[in-house]
Amino acid sequence: MSVMGKSAEGKLSGAREYLTFRLDQEEYGIDILKVQEIRGYEAPTRIANAPDFIKGVVNLRGTIVPIVDMRLKFNCSQAEYNTFTVVIILNLRHRVVGIVVDSVSDVMELSSESIRPAPDIDSVIDNSCILGLGSVGDRMLILLDIEKLMSSTDMGLVSMGD
C-alpha cells in the first residue's frame, strides 16, 4: 500500500534520477538510466572533416565511441581541459556516445512537481531537447533529453534509428 505518495520501494512516485553536470556557469541534468559510465578526459583520435564539437573517437573496450564536447556544442565561453574535465559515456538506443563536460556534480532525484516547462526562448539548444527546468533548493537544473539532442541532425552522428 502506498503511503504519502511513496511507492513500495520508498521512492517518490513519478520521481526520476538525473546525473547533474556543469558546463560553464550552468548546471544540466540527464536521465541517469542513459549513463553507462563516467571517465576522466583523454584526448580522442581526431576525425577529419568532423564538426569542431566532435573531438574525435576513443576505443572503449573494443567499441569505437564518438566524443562530443558539449562546451563547444553549447558555445561556452571557454573549454579548458583540466583535472575536473570528464567524459560521460552514454548508452543511447544501442549507440554509445561520450560527452565532455566541465565536471559532474551528483545524482538528484526530482519529482514531476519540481520540474517546470522551459521558457520558449532562442538558445543554442533546440527547445525540443529540453525536458524542463528542475529546481532543488536554490539550484536550477536544465534537464536535457540527451537522446534527442544526440540524434539531432546537426550533431553529424549517424542515424540512431531503432
C-alpha positions as CSV (number, residue, x, y, z in Angstrom):
1,M,0.0,0.0,0.0
2,S,1.2,3.4,-0.9
3,V,1.8,5.9,1.9
4,M,2.1,9.7,1.4
5,G,2.8,9.4,-2.3
6,K,5.6,6.9,-1.8
7,S,5.8,3.6,-3.7
8,A,6.7,0.3,-2.2
9,E,10.4,0.9,-2.9
10,G,10.2,4.1,-0.8
11,K,10.9,6.4,-3.8
12,L,8.5,9.3,-4.6
13,S,6.1,8.2,-7.2
14,G,6.9,9.7,-10.5
15,A,10.4,10.7,-9.4
16,R,13.3,10.2,-11.7
17,E,17.0,10.3,-11.1
18,Y,19.2,12.7,-13.0
19,L,23.0,12.9,-13.3
20,T,23.9,16.6,-13.0
21,F,26.9,18.2,-14.6
22,R,28.3,21.7,-15.2
23,L,29.0,23.5,-18.4
24,D,30.5,26.9,-17.9
25,Q,28.2,28.5,-15.3
26,E,25.1,26.3,-16.0
27,E,24.1,23.1,-14.4
28,Y,22.4,20.4,-16.5
29,G,20.7,17.1,-15.8
30,I,20.3,14.0,-17.9
31,D,18.4,10.8,-17.2
32,I,20.7,8.5,-15.1
33,L,19.4,5.5,-17.0
34,K,21.2,6.7,-20.2
35,V,24.6,6.9,-18.4
36,Q,26.9,3.9,-18.9
37,E,29.9,5.3,-17.0
38,I,31.9,8.4,-16.2
39,R,35.6,8.6,-17.2
40,G,38.4,11.1,-17.0
41,Y,39.1,13.0,-20.1
42,E,41.7,11.5,-22.5
43,A,42.5,13.1,-25.9
44,P,40.5,11.3,-28.6
45,T,41.7,10.4,-32.1
46,R,40.6,13.3,-34.4
47,I,38.3,12.5,-37.3
48,A,38.9,14.5,-40.5
49,N,36.1,16.9,-41.5
50,A,34.0,16.3,-38.3
51,P,32.3,19.4,-36.8
52,D,34.5,21.2,-34.2
53,F,32.4,20.0,-31.3
54,I,33.1,16.3,-32.2
55,K,36.5,15.9,-30.7
56,G,37.1,12.5,-32.3
57,V,36.7,8.9,-31.2
58,V,38.1,6.7,-28.4
59,N,38.3,2.9,-28.2
60,L,36.4,1.9,-25.1
61,R,36.9,-1.8,-24.6
62,G,36.6,-2.6,-28.3
63,T,33.8,-0.1,-29.0
64,I,34.6,3.0,-31.1
65,V,32.9,5.9,-29.2
66,P,32.5,9.4,-30.7
67,I,33.3,12.1,-28.2
68,V,31.2,15.3,-28.3
69,D,32.5,18.4,-26.4
70,M,29.2,19.8,-25.1
71,R,31.0,23.0,-24.1
72,L,31.8,23.7,-27.8
73,K,28.3,22.5,-28.9
74,F,26.6,24.9,-26.4
75,N,29.0,27.8,-27.3
76,C,30.5,28.1,-23.8
77,S,33.0,30.9,-23.4
78,Q,35.9,28.6,-22.8
79,A,36.5,24.9,-22.9
80,E,39.7,24.1,-21.0
81,Y,40.8,20.6,-20.2
82,N,41.8,20.1,-16.6
83,T,41.6,17.5,-13.8
84,F,37.8,18.1,-13.4
85,T,37.0,17.6,-17.1
86,V,35.1,14.3,-17.5
87,V,33.5,12.3,-20.2
88,I,30.1,10.9,-19.6
89,I,29.6,7.7,-21.6
90,L,26.0,7.4,-22.7
91,N,24.2,4.4,-24.0
92,L,21.5,5.6,-26.3
93,R,19.4,3.1,-28.3
94,H,22.3,0.7,-28.8
95,R,24.7,3.6,-29.7
96,V,27.5,4.6,-27.3
97,V,28.5,8.3,-27.3
98,G,30.7,10.2,-25.0
99,I,30.1,13.8,-23.9
100,V,32.8,16.1,-22.5
101,V,31.6,18.3,-19.6
102,D,33.4,20.6,-17.1
103,S,32.5,18.5,-14.1
104,V,29.9,16.0,-12.8
105,S,28.0,17.3,-9.7
106,D,25.9,14.5,-8.3
107,V,22.8,12.3,-8.8
108,M,19.5,14.0,-7.9
109,E,16.0,12.6,-7.6
110,L,13.4,15.0,-9.0
111,S,9.7,14.6,-8.7
112,S,7.5,15.7,-11.5
113,E,6.2,18.5,-9.3
114,S,9.7,20.0,-9.1
115,I,10.1,20.2,-12.9
116,R,8.8,23.3,-14.8
117,P,8.4,23.7,-18.5
118,A,11.4,25.5,-20.1
119,P,10.6,29.0,-21.3
120,D,10.3,29.3,-25.1
121,I,13.4,31.3,-25.9
122,D,16.0,31.1,-28.6
123,S,19.1,29.3,-27.4
124,V,21.9,27.1,-28.8
125,I,19.9,24.1,-27.5
126,D,16.8,23.2,-29.6
127,N,13.9,23.7,-27.2
128,S,12.5,20.2,-28.1
129,C,15.7,18.8,-26.5
130,I,15.0,20.5,-23.1
131,L,12.7,18.4,-20.9
132,G,12.2,21.3,-18.5
133,L,13.8,23.1,-15.6
134,G,14.3,21.3,-12.3
135,S,14.6,23.1,-9.1
136,V,16.2,21.8,-5.9
137,G,16.5,24.3,-3.2
138,D,18.3,27.3,-4.8
139,R,19.7,25.2,-7.6
140,M,18.2,25.3,-11.1
141,L,18.9,22.4,-13.5
142,I,18.4,22.4,-17.2
143,L,17.0,18.9,-17.9
144,L,18.1,17.6,-21.3
145,D,16.6,15.0,-23.5
146,I,20.1,13.7,-24.2
147,E,18.9,11.0,-26.6
148,K,17.0,13.6,-28.8
149,L,19.9,16.0,-28.6
150,M,22.5,13.4,-29.7
151,S,20.3,12.2,-32.6
152,S,19.6,15.7,-33.9
153,T,20.8,16.2,-37.5
154,D,23.2,19.0,-36.7
155,M,25.2,16.6,-34.4
156,G,26.5,14.8,-37.5
157,L,26.3,11.5,-35.8
158,V,24.8,8.7,-37.9
159,S,21.1,8.0,-37.5
160,M,20.2,6.4,-34.2
161,G,17.2,4.5,-35.6
162,D,15.7,1.7,-33.5
